[in-house]
Amino acid sequence: MHPIERIMNTFEGKPVDRVPAFCAMVEDRTFNEVLGSPLISQETLMNNPVSRFFLDRWGQTLSRTVFQPEVARTMEKRIKAQVELGFDGVWAILDETFTVVDSKTMARFTGSIFNLQPDGFGNMTYMYRTAGIKSREDFERWPYWPDIDAIAHSTHTFFKKMVSRYGGKTCLFGQSSAYGIQESLYWAVGIERLPVWIRRHRDLVDRFIATNEDLCMKTAMAMLDVGVPVILQTDDFAFKSGPIMNPRHIDELFGPSYRRIIKAVHDRGAKFVLHSCGDNTLLFDTFISWGVDGLHAYENTSNVDIYHEKKIHGDKVTIIGGVGVDYLLTERSRDEEVVEKVKECIARLGPGGRFIISPVHSLSTIPAHKLRVMVDAVHAYGHYPISIH
């Protein structure tokens, strides 16, 4: 069975030959282990006195001419490595959200500030630093708001190439430069200030939501135009202990946008997956009411119980996840532990279908070898009818 057929049948609750495996993206360290490391590391190229001098003075100009083209090449390497590892579905992302402000700082175009820093494996990565919008004046003066039509155009160009190169080998779960509507909002204004903004600056919150809905919609349509079969949207709605805000408020604020986006995706014959970290136990019914086809993460280090969710929601939505990245998919674990976890997930989540096994996330600490062990175990034990207990 072709990976796309296996994935789409799973979403629709139809019979498949085995449990599909989805890769929740790979970071630079991991794809370098699959594809080969560069002669000069990214950290050496970017984190030296000469590079810092240029980035501190002309970072914004270099973002357009040097940084963003390199990011696009990196995004393709992530896709290529996931395909070579043998996953049925891969997280294919194009990220054009950042402008380099200086050698240590990047601004995400929806209003937040990130550190530009080494990842510990010879590459550069980013980490959230602070809100970029702290007042009404900051909102109006923010200099990096995106040209949404231009982002949609570059999305179309990038994914047309990705579908041509990899669409016949795997099922692409496409995400462009549109991060979650809610998470982008709390990155922009600060999670601790989000309730204040909702109460005191609701007009700006509504404008922000509308802008991000437009960004999500247009980039999703651009991906569908070139044949991407699954749209993946990130939006972290929960802490490890539960929802960031009352589920009713989440539905009131963000539900209308997501219902419109998901309907538009379905009208084009595609599927929609929501990735949300944390314990979303109190939100799963809300997400399902929006029309999602699949839910990803079920973060094992949170309070969520993926096995319980299979019992109560397994006939309503496709569950994607099961394999932790905090220990299992690291160098500290033994291969046998990964295999046993895969077998456990298949035995407990596979019966009845609508389950796609996957790492819960991507981290720089994941060696490619552990992903290969995971995929090999799925191929060995994941065939239907499930015969392991």
MARSE-863869 format. One record per residue: x, y, z of N, C-alpha, C in turn; residue in one letter. Coordinates in pm, whole numbers, padded with zeros to 5 digits, always signed. Each point is the difference from the previous one (the first is absolute). Example, Ala and Ser with C-alpha at 12.3 -4.5 7.8 and 13.67 -1.06 7.14 Angstrom:
// MARSE-863869
+01319-00569+00780-00089+00119+00000+00090+00120+00000a -00035+00105-00072+00082+00119+00006-00077+00109+00073s 
// end
This chain:
// MARSE-863869
+00085-00119+00000-00085+00119+00000+00089+00124+00000m -00032+00097-00085+00080+00123-00007-00019+00081+00128h +00106+00070+00045-00013+00078+00124-00117+00097+00002p -00029+00067-00112-00112+00094-00001-00132-00074+00021i -00018-00112-00068-00122-00078+00018-00011-00050+00144e +00113-00044+00056-00001-00050+00138-00040+00110+00098r +00054+00119-00020-00032+00112+00089-00145+00045-00018i -00043+00020-00124-00135+00052-00024-00106-00100+00044m +00023-00128-00025-00095-00101+00047-00009-00001+00152n +00114+00021+00065-00001+00005+00146-00083+00117+00050t +00015+00116-00061-00083+00115+00038-00148-00029-00016f -00034-00077-00101-00141-00027-00031-00053-00126+00066e +00082-00065+00081-00043-00121+00069-00015-00120-00090g +00066+00002-00114-00007-00112-00094+00113-00099+00028k -00013-00124-00047+00104-00100+00024+00134+00038-00063p +00107-00031+00069+00136+00019-00051+00081-00125+00030v +00116-00011-00066+00081-00119+00019+00080+00003+00129d +00037+00119+00047+00071+00011+00128-00018+00141+00058r +00039+00014+00123-00002+00131+00067+00097+00092-00072v -00043+00119-00042+00093+00094-00064+00092+00064+00104p +00116+00044-00048+00096+00071+00084+00019+00141-00053a -00014+00097+00088+00017+00141-00033+00121+00055+00074f +00079+00083-00068+00115+00064+00063-00035+00144+00034c +00014+00036+00127-00032+00135+00045+00118+00094-00025a +00048+00000-00126+00110+00084-00042+00132-00053+00057m +00111+00046-00053+00132-00026+00056+00077+00131+00005v +00085+00012+00100+00084+00119+00013+00130-00021-00077e +00084+00105-00002+00120-00002-00084+00094-00113+00037d +00021-00023+00129+00089-00108+00043-00042-00133-00061r -00132-00025+00001-00051-00128-00047+00014-00013-00151t -00036+00105-00075+00010-00015-00146+00145-00004-00045f +00091+00060+00075+00141-00012-00035+00048-00144+00015n -00053-00071+00098+00037-00141+00018-00055-00087-00112e -00110+00042-00059-00060-00076-00110+00065+00036-00134v +00017+00128-00025+00043+00047-00132+00149+00029-00008l +00066+00010+00114+00141+00036+00002+00020+00142+00050g +00101+00017+00083+00027+00131+00059+00077+00089-00096s -00022+00131+00007+00076+00092-00086+00146+00006+00043p +00086+00044-00091+00142+00011+00031+00024+00103+00110l -00076+00108-00004+00010+00104+00103-00136+00010+00068i -00001-00010+00130-00127-00001+00071-00069+00135-00007s -00131-00004+00016-00081+00122+00000+00043+00094+00113q +00030-00057+00116+00043+00082+00112+00131+00071-00031e +00094-00070-00064+00127+00062-00037-00022+00114-00098t -00091-00020-00095-00026+00103-00101-00066+00124+00059l -00091-00020+00094-00082+00112+00047+00045+00059+00133m +00066-00081+00083+00032+00045+00135+00150+00025+00013n +00049+00093-00082+00141+00039+00005+00006+00153-00008n +00113+00060+00036+00006+00148+00005-00036+00069-00130p +00042-00055-00113-00028+00065-00128-00150-00006-00031v -00059-00119+00014-00144-00013-00026-00082+00086+00095s +00039+00000+00127-00074+00082+00097+00008+00148-00036r +00115+00043-00050+00015+00140-00042-00102+00035-00108f -00010-00085-00103-00093+00027-00110-00145-00011+00045f -00031-00101+00083-00138-00016+00046-00043+00115+00090l +00091+00049+00082-00034+00111+00088-00029+00128-00077d +00058+00013-00117-00016+00124-00077-00101-00011-00114r -00003-00115-00065-00085-00014-00119-00087-00126+00006w -00040-00038+00122-00077-00123+00017-00127-00003-00082g -00075+00111-00002-00128+00000-00071+00019-00016-00150q +00101+00065-00055+00029-00015-00143+00044-00142-00031t +00087-00056+00084+00048-00136-00021-00111-00103+00018l -00104+00035+00077-00113-00092+00017-00062-00034-00135s -00017+00100-00082-00066-00019-00130+00092-00066-00102r +00128+00038+00001+00090-00044-00107+00077-00128+00031t +00023-00026+00129+00083-00115+00039-00074-00095+00094v -00057+00055+00107-00056-00083+00106-00121-00080-00047f -00098+00067-00061-00122-00071-00037+00022-00106-00108q +00081+00025-00104+00029-00108-00095+00065-00121+00067p +00086+00025+00099+00063-00112+00072-00102-00075+00084e -00094+00074+00060-00106-00066+00077-00082-00092-00091v -00034+00046-00121-00077-00083-00093+00076-00127-00035a +00131+00011-00021+00080-00120-00028+00000-00095+00120r +00006+00058+00119-00004-00081+00121-00134-00071+00014t -00109+00069-00032-00133-00062+00009-00011-00120-00094m +00059+00012-00119-00004-00115-00090+00083-00115+00054e +00113+00029+00061+00081-00108+00059-00078-00074+00107k -00080+00072+00076-00082-00066+00101-00099-00096-00064r -00061+00043-00108-00095-00087-00070+00071-00121-00058i +00110+00023-00069+00074-00108-00065+00046-00104+00102k +00048+00043+00114+00047-00094+00103-00115-00084+00053a -00116+00061+00024-00115-00076+00049-00042-00107-00101q +00005+00036-00128-00035-00096-00105+00100-00115+00000v +00128+00032+00008+00103-00104-00003-00005-00090+00123e -00052+00051+00110-00015-00082+00119-00115-00100-00013l -00088+00019-00099-00103-00098-00028-00136+00026+00060g -00027+00123+00042-00132+00031+00057-00106+00009-00109f -00122-00041+00035-00113+00010-00093-00044+00145-00019d +00005+00076+00107-00038+00141-00004+00110+00085+00060g +00023+00118-00058+00107+00086+00050-00053+00141+00019v +00052+00067+00101-00033+00138+00030+00084+00088-00091w -00064+00059-00100+00069+00083-00099-00032+00145+00029a +00102+00075+00039-00024+00138+00044+00088+00097-00076i -00056+00114-00031+00075+00114-00050-00018+00112+00101l +00111+00049+00054-00007+00104+00103+00068+00127-00050d -00082+00099-00036+00051+00130-00042-00039+00109+00100e -00017-00039+00124-00055+00092+00098+00103+00092+00064t +00129-00029-00017+00102+00071+00076+00074+00106-00081f +00033+00108+00068+00096+00099-00047+00115+00004+00100t +00123-00009-00048+00116+00012+00088+00017+00147+00036v -00009+00030+00128+00015+00138+00048+00147+00030+00028v +00067-00094+00066+00144+00010+00023+00053-00142+00021d +00125-00014+00040+00063-00132+00006-00059-00090+00107s -00080+00053+00090-00059-00080+00106-00153+00007+00004k -00059+00071-00095-00143+00030+00010-00071-00019-00133t -00118-00065+00005-00088-00008-00116-00140+00045+00041m -00069+00064-00092-00138+00042+00021-00091-00085-00087a -00100-00061+00062-00102-00072-00077-00105+00101-00044r -00043-00011-00127-00079+00110-00057-00135+00023+00066f -00045-00094+00084-00127+00019+00069+00017+00061+00139t +00120+00055+00031+00009+00083+00119+00083-00050+00116g +00090-00095-00021+00076-00055+00111+00150+00001-00028s +00079-00010+00106+00145+00009-00007+00061-00133+00045i +00099-00048-00076+00064-00128+00028+00151+00016+00006f +00064-00084+00082+00145-00009+00000+00047-00082-00120n +00110+00041-00060+00070-00079-00100+00121-00059+00070l +00006-00133+00013+00100-00061+00087+00040-00138-00049q +00118-00050+00045+00043-00135-00037-00092-00106+00061p -00012-00114-00071-00087-00107+00049+00076-00107+00079d +00131+00014+00012+00080-00099+00071+00054-00110-00088g -00035+00004-00130+00045-00103-00094+00063+00062-00124f +00047+00123+00012+00068+00064-00112-00090+00079-00092g -00127+00015+00037-00096+00072-00084-00054+00120+00077n -00070+00087-00070-00067+00113+00064-00150-00029+00008m -00060+00045+00108-00144-00018+00018-00056+00126+00065t -00128-00004+00035-00064+00117+00061-00074-00041+00126y -00016+00094+00090-00072-00023+00124-00075+00127+00037m -00125-00017+00039-00083+00116+00034+00065+00082+00110y +00003+00133-00021+00055+00092+00100-00108+00080+00069r -00080+00072-00078-00096+00091+00063-00104+00047-00101t -00103+00061+00053-00101+00064-00085+00059+00121-00070a -00042+00020-00123+00045+00117-00074-00100+00114+00003g -00124-00030+00045-00107+00100+00002-00049+00015+00143i +00032+00114+00061-00033+00020+00140-00096+00116+00024k -00048+00059-00109-00095+00111+00012-00076+00014-00131s -00106+00079+00002-00073+00028-00123+00091+00066-00102r +00089+00086+00049+00092+00068-00091+00095-00100-00065e +00049-00096+00078+00087-00104-00057-00072-00077-00111d -00127-00030+00024-00078-00074-00099-00005+00076-00131f -00032+00128+00007-00014+00080-00121+00134+00025-00069e +00108+00002+00078+00131+00033-00057+00084-00123-00034r -00050-00120+00031+00081-00120-00024+00045-00004-00147w +00131-00006-00025+00050+00019-00137+00004-00125-00086p -00037-00115+00056+00024-00125-00073-00127-00073-00044y -00117+00065+00012-00122-00069-00043+00019-00054-00141w -00049-00122-00028+00029-00063-00129-00085+00053-00114p +00055-00010-00119-00077+00016-00123-00059-00138-00029d -00126-00018+00037-00059-00134-00003-00006-00056-00142i -00032+00081-00097-00004-00049-00138+00138-00045-00047d +00104+00072+00040+00136-00039-00037+00038-00131+00067a -00039-00018+00127+00028-00125+00070-00074-00116-00067i -00124+00022-00040-00076-00105-00069+00066-00036-00132a +00051+00099-00071+00067-00026-00128+00126-00084+00021h +00083+00036+00098+00121-00079+00024-00033-00138+00053s -00111-00012+00073-00048-00131+00044-00032-00088-00120t -00071+00056-00095-00036-00072-00122+00126-00047-00073h +00097+00088-00014+00123-00033-00072+00077-00112+00070t +00016+00011+00132+00076-00099+00075-00068-00136-00003f -00130-00003+00029-00068-00129+00010-00024-00064-00137f -00006+00079-00104-00006-00060-00134+00124-00085-00024k +00116+00050+00042+00124-00077-00013-00001-00122+00091k -00048+00016+00123+00001-00110+00094-00094-00113-00044m -00117+00036-00052-00092-00102-00050+00061-00073-00118v +00066+00073-00089+00064-00061-00116+00110-00096+00042s +00078+00037+00101+00116-00080+00039-00032-00113+00097r -00099+00022+00088-00023-00097+00107-00144-00049+00009y -00091+00063-00072-00141-00035+00013-00034-00140-00046g +00084-00058-00086-00024-00137-00044+00056-00104+00094g +00074+00044+00103+00066-00094+00091-00062-00002+00139k -00069+00106+00036-00050+00014+00136-00124+00087+00000t -00068+00006+00113-00114+00090+00017+00050+00127+00069c -00006+00111-00071+00046+00127+00055-00107+00063+00089l +00036+00027+00124-00085+00078+00091+00056+00142-00006f -00065+00088-00074+00057+00130-00029-00033+00107+00102g +00104+00074+00037-00018+00120+00082+00089+00109-00057q -00057+00116-00025+00081+00110-00048+00028+00097+00115s +00022+00124-00033+00044+00098+00100-00115+00052+00085s -00093-00087+00031-00117+00037+00079-00003-00085+00125a +00048+00055+00109-00008-00071+00127-00138+00023+00061y -00027-00068+00110-00134+00002+00056-00051+00140+00030g -00128+00020-00023-00060+00132+00022+00011+00039+00147i -00026-00095+00089+00005+00029+00143+00144+00011+00049q +00086-00095-00035+00137+00005+00051+00075+00123-00053e -00029+00040-00123+00063+00121-00053-00042+00123+00080s -00125-00001+00046-00049+00113+00080+00072+00007+00134l +00012-00115+00069+00065+00010+00132+00151+00015-00011y +00060-00045-00111+00141+00034-00022+00015+00152-00017w -00095+00060-00071+00011+00142-00034-00019+00092+00120a -00098-00032+00085-00031+00092+00111+00049-00052+00135v +00046-00125+00005+00044-00060+00125-00110-00082+00062g +00031-00125+00032-00106-00089+00049-00058+00052+00132i +00084+00065+00081-00049+00050+00129-00088+00124-00018e +00011+00066-00116-00080+00120-00027-00120-00027-00090r -00011-00122-00048-00107-00031-00094-00139+00032+00055l -00034-00037+00124-00134+00035+00051-00026+00150+00002p +00104+00078+00030-00015+00146+00003-00031+00052-00140v +00072-00053-00099-00025+00043-00139-00142-00036-00044w -00044-00119+00034-00134-00042-00040-00106+00090+00064i +00024+00043+00123-00097+00083+00071+00008+00147-00043r +00122+00053-00014+00015+00145-00020+00021+00041-00145r +00049-00091-00081+00033+00036-00139-00064-00101-00096h -00126-00028+00023-00067-00104-00079-00002+00035-00148r -00007+00128-00033-00002+00037-00141+00129-00040-00070d +00114+00017+00069+00128-00040-00059+00014-00152-00003l -00049-00066+00104+00001-00147+00001-00080-00053-00118v -00116+00058-00025-00082-00044-00114+00071+00025-00133d +00068+00114-00011+00077+00028-00122+00113-00102-00018r +00067-00031+00110+00109-00097-00005-00052-00136-00046f -00110-00044+00059-00058-00129-00036-00040-00001-00147i -00062+00107-00047-00043+00008-00140+00119-00005-00095a +00108+00070+00035+00119-00001-00084+00061-00139-00007t +00008-00067+00113+00060-00133+00001-00090-00104-00065n -00132+00018+00011-00090-00088-00074+00024+00015-00150e +00014+00122-00046+00027+00025-00142+00131-00065-00043d +00102+00011+00085+00129-00062-00029-00012-00152-00008l -00068-00059+00099-00019-00146+00000-00081-00045-00121c -00105+00073-00031-00088-00037-00111+00074+00006-00133m +00068+00110-00027+00062+00017-00131+00119-00094-00020k +00077-00025+00105+00111-00094-00016-00052-00143-00014t -00108-00033+00071-00058-00134-00016-00052-00019-00142a -00069+00099-00054-00051-00012-00136+00114-00009-00101m +00110+00071+00025+00116-00009-00090+00057-00141-00001a +00007-00064+00117+00050-00137+00006-00095-00097-00069m -00130+00020+00020-00098-00088-00064+00003+00017-00152l +00029+00120-00046+00005+00025-00145+00105-00087-00069d +00105-00038+00071+00107-00079-00063-00006-00147+00041v -00105-00040+00072-00020-00142+00024+00041-00052+00135g +00026+00086+00098+00028-00048+00136-00129-00060+00056v +00003-00126+00048-00125-00066+00039-00047+00027+00143p +00093+00044+00086-00034+00022+00141+00057+00135+00044v -00084+00082+00061+00046+00125+00060+00021-00025+00149i +00117+00039+00048+00032-00013+00142+00013+00140+00060l -00069+00021+00109+00005+00130+00069+00046-00020+00143q +00103+00074+00041+00041-00002+00139-00080+00104+00078t -00035-00031+00121-00056+00099+00092-00003-00062+00139d +00094+00039+00084+00012-00059+00134-00100+00065+00094d -00109-00070+00025-00109+00054+00081+00011-00036+00148f +00103-00073+00040+00002-00051+00138+00139+00002+00061a +00001+00013+00132+00119-00030+00079+00007-00151+00020f +00102-00046+00067+00008-00143+00030-00111-00045+00094k -00059+00094+00072-00103-00032+00099-00142+00026-00047s -00017+00066-00115-00135+00028-00047-00005+00123-00089g -00120+00038-00045-00016+00110-00096+00056+00133+00050p +00047+00080-00094+00052+00132+00031-00112+00092+00049i -00120-00019-00052-00115+00077+00047-00124-00088-00006m -00107+00050+00053-00126-00075+00002-00036-00046-00141n -00033-00129-00017-00035-00050-00134-00110+00079-00068p -00095+00052+00077-00108+00080-00059+00056+00127-00063r +00095+00063+00067+00061+00121-00055+00084-00031-00123h +00069-00114+00002+00078-00041-00117-00091-00017-00120i -00113-00065+00021-00093-00022-00110-00059+00131-00049d -00034+00090+00091-00058+00129-00040+00099+00084-00079e +00126+00000+00043+00100+00085-00063+00052-00057-00131l +00032-00129+00001+00074-00059-00112-00080-00101-00081f -00110-00050+00057-00079-00099-00070-00053+00045-00135g -00057+00122-00011-00052+00042-00131+00106-00002-00109p +00121+00046+00031+00107+00000-00100+00035-00141-00042s +00018-00087+00099+00039-00137-00035-00111-00074-00073y -00124+00025+00035-00109-00065-00073+00000+00042-00148r +00025+00127-00025+00004+00047-00140+00119-00060-00075r +00116-00002+00064+00119-00056-00066-00020-00148-00029i -00046-00074+00099-00016-00145-00017-00106-00031-00105i -00110+00075-00002-00101-00021-00103+00058+00024-00139k +00081+00105-00013+00061+00029-00131+00093-00112-00043a +00075-00056+00096+00088-00113-00031-00082-00121-00043v -00106-00028+00072-00086-00114-00034-00070+00020-00135h -00038+00123-00029-00064+00028-00128+00093-00030-00117d +00129+00001+00025+00099-00032-00103+00037-00148+00000r -00064-00079+00086+00026-00144+00003+00121-00041+00080g +00053+00088+00083+00120-00030+00078-00035-00022+00147a +00100-00037+00077-00017-00024+00143+00072+00108+00080k -00045+00015+00127+00055+00103+00087+00041-00063+00132f +00127+00022+00038+00054-00051+00126+00039+00118+00088v -00039-00005+00126+00040+00101+00098+00105-00060+00093l +00115+00065+00007+00104-00036+00097-00012+00094+00119h -00017-00057+00119-00009+00083+00120+00070-00070+00115s +00107+00062+00049+00073-00057+00113-00079+00018+00130c +00046-00070+00104-00061+00013+00131-00114-00098+00021g -00070+00018+00110-00114-00084+00035-00128+00065-00049d -00047-00047-00115-00121+00055-00063-00125-00082+00031n +00003-00078+00108-00112-00089+00032-00134+00074-00001t -00003+00119+00058-00124+00077+00008-00034+00072-00130l +00088-00012-00099-00020+00072-00126-00028-00092-00119l +00019-00129+00016-00014-00088-00115-00139+00007-00062f -00103+00007+00083-00136+00012-00055-00016+00130-00079d +00064+00107+00047-00005+00127-00072+00068-00013-00136t +00120-00057-00002+00072-00017-00126-00081-00085-00098f -00060-00107+00051-00079-00087-00086-00121+00075-00056i -00059+00088+00081-00115+00078-00048+00041+00096-00111s +00127+00040-00005+00047+00086-00108+00012-00076-00132w +00009-00133+00008+00006-00080-00122+00135-00062-00031g +00094+00001+00096+00133-00055-00028-00011-00148-00036v +00087-00042-00090+00008-00142-00037+00095-00076+00090d +00105+00067+00046+00099-00064+00084+00054+00096+00104g +00043-00056+00112+00061+00078+00108+00137-00058+00030l +00099+00087+00007+00137-00047+00023+00058+00057+00128h +00079-00083+00061+00088+00024+00114-00040-00095+00112a -00110+00029+00074-00030-00081+00118+00130-00012+00081y +00051+00116+00038+00133+00011+00060+00013-00090+00122e +00093-00094-00008+00012-00101+00106+00052+00057+00132n +00064+00117-00003+00048+00061+00124-00106+00091+00062t -00118+00006-00059-00111+00074+00060-00094-00100+00068s -00114+00049+00045-00096-00086+00069-00094-00075-00094n +00011+00022-00130-00093-00064-00093+00023-00151-00003v -00107-00076-00016+00006-00146-00008-00045-00042-00139d +00095-00030-00087-00032-00032-00139-00084-00126-00011i +00019-00095+00091-00077-00125-00007-00146+00025+00039y -00021+00085+00098-00138+00036+00036-00067+00076-00114h +00076+00090-00065-00057+00076-00110-00039-00090-00117e +00077-00106-00022-00036-00095-00105-00137-00063+00030k -00025-00030+00125-00126-00064+00037-00119+00093-00019k +00017+00128+00033-00117+00089-00003-00012+00081-00128i +00111+00019-00073-00005+00082-00122+00052-00073-00123h +00040-00125+00015+00063-00071-00111-00087-00022-00121g -00132+00012+00016-00090-00014-00115-00036+00135-00060d +00050+00110+00059-00036+00134-00046+00115+00074-00065k +00123-00039+00031+00117+00073-00048+00118-00097-00007v +00092+00027-00091+00120-00083-00010+00103+00049+00100t +00048-00092+00082+00098+00030+00104+00140-00019-00057i +00085+00101+00015+00135-00002-00057+00099+00028+00112i +00088-00095+00028+00099+00019+00106+00039-00132+00061g +00037+00004+00129+00027-00121+00074+00143-00020+00045g +00098+00056-00074+00140-00029+00030+00067+00127+00053v +00046-00004+00123+00056+00117+00066+00139+00036-00050g +00031+00128+00013+00132+00050-00043+00085+00044+00119v -00054-00009+00121+00075+00041+00118+00104-00103+00040d -00028-00128-00026+00094-00108+00032+00011-00102-00112y -00114-00054-00044+00003-00112-00095+00080+00032-00126l -00029+00111-00063+00067+00034-00126+00122+00089+00027l +00083-00045+00094+00125+00068+00030+00111-00104+00007t +00123+00047+00014+00113-00091+00010+00001-00075+00132e -00079+00043+00098+00001-00064+00132-00076-00131+00001r -00093-00018-00091-00083-00120+00001+00069-00115-00073s -00049-00120+00026+00044-00117-00074-00096-00025-00116r +00051-00054-00109-00085-00027-00116-00119-00087+00039d +00024-00095+00089-00106-00092+00039-00116+00074+00067e +00031+00108+00071-00106+00078+00064-00088+00069-00104e +00063+00049-00106-00077+00063-00108-00093-00103-00064v +00055-00118-00028-00080-00105-00063-00118-00038+00089v +00025-00015+00129-00107-00039+00091-00109+00107+00008e +00039+00127-00005-00100+00106+00003-00082+00000-00128k +00065-00021-00113-00073-00008-00127-00101-00115+00005v +00043-00114+00049-00090-00115+00010-00118+00030+00093k +00028+00067+00111-00106+00036+00094-00101+00094-00066e +00049+00101-00071-00090+00094-00067-00084-00070-00106c +00062-00086-00077-00074-00073-00104-00108-00088+00063i +00037-00071+00107-00094-00092+00064-00118+00074+00062a +00024+00117+00058-00105+00069+00075-00072+00108-00081r +00065+00051-00104-00060+00108-00077-00036-00040-00143l +00062-00107-00049-00023-00041-00138-00135-00063-00028g -00052-00087+00089-00129-00064-00029-00111+00101-00025p -00075-00023-00107-00107+00092-00038+00046+00109-00095g +00131+00007-00025+00051+00099-00094+00002+00140+00059g +00008+00098-00090+00004+00142+00038+00112+00031+00099r +00114-00067-00019+00120+00028+00079+00120+00007-00093f +00079+00107+00016+00126+00017-00071+00108+00016+00105i +00095-00091+00002+00106+00007+00101+00102+00106-00040i +00049+00073+00101+00086+00115-00029+00076+00042+00124s +00119+00058-00017+00060+00074+00111-00093+00114+00040p +00003+00038+00126-00089+00108+00044+00050+00136-00046v +00128+00009-00038+00055+00129-00044+00136-00025-00065h +00069+00108-00033+00138-00008-00048+00090+00076+00096s +00118-00053+00023+00100+00065+00083+00138-00025-00060l +00093+00088+00031+00137-00020-00049+00067-00119+00067s -00056-00048+00108+00058-00114+00072-00040-00135-00060t -00077-00001-00108-00044-00126-00060+00102-00047-00102i +00066-00114+00022+00090-00054-00101-00079-00072-00109p +00048+00007-00121-00070-00064-00112-00016-00150+00024a +00096-00060+00065-00005-00144+00024-00126-00041+00075h -00040+00079+00098-00118-00038+00078-00128+00010-00083k -00004+00094-00092-00115+00007-00091-00003-00121-00092l +00117-00045-00044+00004-00121-00083-00049-00121+00078r +00041-00010+00125-00046-00111+00084-00152+00004+00013v -00054+00118+00020-00145+00015+00011-00071-00044-00128m +00047+00049-00115-00064-00034-00127+00011-00150-00028v +00116-00058+00025+00018-00144-00022-00096-00080+00087d -00021+00045+00123-00092-00071+00089-00144+00010-00049a -00038+00117-00052-00135+00015-00057-00018-00094-00118v +00100-00008-00086-00009-00089-00116-00007-00146+00043h +00066-00033+00110+00004-00140+00044-00127-00041+00074a -00058+00089+00078-00108-00039+00091-00134+00070-00027y -00002+00094-00096-00119+00081-00016-00103-00049-00099g +00016-00120-00054-00093-00047-00103-00135-00041+00059h -00104+00031-00076-00136-00040+00036-00029-00138-00059y -00077-00084+00073-00054+00024+00134+00111-00001+00105p -00014+00085+00100+00100+00011+00105+00010-00134+00074i +00122-00051+00010+00018-00133+00060+00082+00003+00128s +00041+00119+00046+00073+00009+00126-00094+00048+00109i +00032-00036+00124-00088+00031+00113+00082+00058+00114h 
// end
